[in-house]
Amino acid sequence: MKTLITGSSGRLGREVSKLFPEALTPTHSELELSNWDQVNDYINNNEPDAIIHLAALTSPPKCEKNKKLAWNSNVIGTLNLIETCLEYNPNCIFLLMSTPCIFNGNDPTPKDENYYPDPDNYYGFTKAMQEMIVQGSDLDWIIVRSNFIRYEKYPFPKAFVDRYSNYLFAHQLAKGIKEVLESDQGGILHIVGDKVISMYELAKKCPNSKDVSEYTLEEYYNDFPESSRLTKHMTLKSTIWKIYDINEV
Ligand SMILES: NC(=O)c1ccc[n+]([C@@H]2O[C@H](COP(=O)([O-])OP(=O)(O)OC[C@H]3O[C@@H](n4cnc5c(N)ncnc54)[C@H](OP(=O)(O)O)[C@@H]3O)[C@@H](O)[C@H]2O)c1
């Protein structure tokens, strides 16, 4: 089984790559997804049997500021991968990594796999578009939605007390993705942790992060009035897949 991981240098990609040591892991410059010719040549030359598609422009403020780049990276990039797969290896299994940011963050309801998209920002819009492209394709596809950070020092001095999810750490999610690929499961599924917590509580679970201080969305919007709306409630539930213990690091 020849597996291709896109976005392998990213926060999640580094963990997924460890679990698939034989996988193809091209860098961004070796495989610019928005470049049709480059994607076409790469898929033609390598004919992967499975693609774990993690690459994306992931910062909501950056997506809002540069919609063209976000569209080309996230939407056109996914379309290029799907079309070239259909051309050179239509039996390829395609796993897309998606996000609770496709949902309406003002709605605190824990969303299951069948909940409808209603994104708060352009990043969420591009991720919802990715999902539609994958779902409309003739490939064997899986869409995983989850929310995660790396298990390391929290990267910011402050963390939101009023943005919630049932987060996992990236290495736990990577394990879940491998389990999904090794199962017969297809379609959309949510890989979630067992506790709904704020980002601040999550930060406190990270190593060397005791001095992280509290931050609210209101403070953030005052500090950055031009910012995109950030998704507030990001809690998912699954009617399909098992739940993971976030404390099992
Ligand atoms: N982080 C989260 O909280 C979160 C939550 C839910 C879902 N997700 C989804 O999970 C996936 C991985 O997220 P992450 O946080 O690990 O991402 P990340 O750390 O921001 O890494 C993104 C990766 O994609 C690559 N990339 C970006 N644009 C590209 C393009 N046009 N062509 C080729 N490669 C490109 C980057 O390469 P360079 O760095 O070299 O540019 C990097 O390797 C994404 O699809 C994201 O939407 C993330």
The ligand as a MOL file (V3000), in Angstrom:
LIG
                    3D

  0  0  0     0  0            999 V3000
M  V30 BEGIN CTAB
M  V30 COUNTS 48 52 0 0 0
M  V30 BEGIN ATOM
M  V30 1 N -4.8300 22.7770 13.8410 0
M  V30 2 C -6.1000 22.5870 14.1430 0
M  V30 3 O -6.5460 22.9750 15.2100 0
M  V30 4 C -7.0190 21.8480 13.1930 0
M  V30 5 C -8.2680 21.4350 13.6850 0
M  V30 6 C -9.0910 20.6960 12.8600 0
M  V30 7 C -8.6960 20.3780 11.5750 0
M  V30 8 N -7.4830 20.8250 11.0970 0 CHG=1
M  V30 9 C -7.0960 20.4290 9.7400 0
M  V30 10 O -6.0360 19.4830 9.8860 0
M  V30 11 C -5.1070 19.6030 8.8040 0
M  V30 12 C -3.7130 19.7650 9.3580 0
M  V30 13 O -3.6870 20.9300 10.1760 0
M  V30 14 P -2.3190 21.4220 10.8700 0
M  V30 15 O -2.6990 22.3010 12.0080 0
M  V30 16 O -1.4140 20.2640 11.0820 0 CHG=-1
M  V30 17 O -1.7400 22.3470 9.6890 0
M  V30 18 P -0.4200 23.2320 9.6830 0
M  V30 19 O 0.4300 22.9490 10.8720 0
M  V30 20 O -0.8470 24.6380 9.4150 0
M  V30 21 O 0.3370 22.6490 8.3910 0
M  V30 22 C -0.2070 22.7900 7.1150 0
M  V30 23 C 0.6220 21.9690 6.1520 0
M  V30 24 O 0.1020 22.1590 4.8240 0
M  V30 25 C 1.1540 22.5820 3.9560 0
M  V30 26 N 0.5480 23.4140 2.9090 0
M  V30 27 C -0.1550 24.5610 3.0680 0
M  V30 28 N -0.5830 25.0110 1.8660 0
M  V30 29 C -0.1450 24.1200 0.9400 0
M  V30 30 C -0.2670 24.0370 -0.4690 0
M  V30 31 N -0.9080 24.9820 -1.1820 0
M  V30 32 N 0.3150 22.9930 -1.1080 0
M  V30 33 C 1.0020 22.0580 -0.4180 0
M  V30 34 N 1.1490 22.0730 0.9290 0
M  V30 35 C 0.5870 23.1140 1.5900 0
M  V30 36 C 2.1340 23.3230 4.8820 0
M  V30 37 O 3.4100 23.4160 4.3090 0
M  V30 38 P 4.3640 24.6960 4.6960 0
M  V30 39 O 4.2800 24.8660 6.1710 0
M  V30 40 O 5.7010 24.3020 4.1940 0
M  V30 41 O 3.7420 25.8620 3.9590 0
M  V30 42 C 2.1000 22.3870 6.1070 0
M  V30 43 O 2.8870 21.2390 5.8650 0
M  V30 44 C -5.6110 20.7920 7.9680 0
M  V30 45 O -6.3280 20.2960 6.8770 0
M  V30 46 C -6.5160 21.5590 8.9040 0
M  V30 47 O -7.5260 22.2480 8.1890 0
M  V30 48 C -6.6400 21.5500 11.8880 0
M  V30 END ATOM
M  V30 BEGIN BOND
M  V30 1 1 1 2
M  V30 2 2 2 3
M  V30 3 1 2 4
M  V30 4 1 4 5
M  V30 5 2 4 48
M  V30 6 2 5 6
M  V30 7 1 6 7
M  V30 8 2 7 8
M  V30 9 1 8 9
M  V30 10 1 8 48
M  V30 11 1 9 10
M  V30 12 1 9 46
M  V30 13 1 10 11
M  V30 14 1 11 12
M  V30 15 1 11 44
M  V30 16 1 12 13
M  V30 17 1 13 14
M  V30 18 2 14 15
M  V30 19 1 14 16
M  V30 20 1 14 17
M  V30 21 1 17 18
M  V30 22 2 18 19
M  V30 23 1 18 20
M  V30 24 1 18 21
M  V30 25 1 21 22
M  V30 26 1 22 23
M  V30 27 1 23 24
M  V30 28 1 23 42
M  V30 29 1 24 25
M  V30 30 1 25 26
M  V30 31 1 25 36
M  V30 32 1 26 27
M  V30 33 1 26 35
M  V30 34 2 27 28
M  V30 35 1 28 29
M  V30 36 1 29 30
M  V30 37 2 29 35
M  V30 38 1 30 31
M  V30 39 2 30 32
M  V30 40 1 32 33
M  V30 41 2 33 34
M  V30 42 1 34 35
M  V30 43 1 36 37
M  V30 44 1 36 42
M  V30 45 1 37 38
M  V30 46 2 38 39
M  V30 47 1 38 40
M  V30 48 1 38 41
M  V30 49 1 42 43
M  V30 50 1 44 45
M  V30 51 1 44 46
M  V30 52 1 46 47
M  V30 END BOND
M  V30 END CTAB
M  END
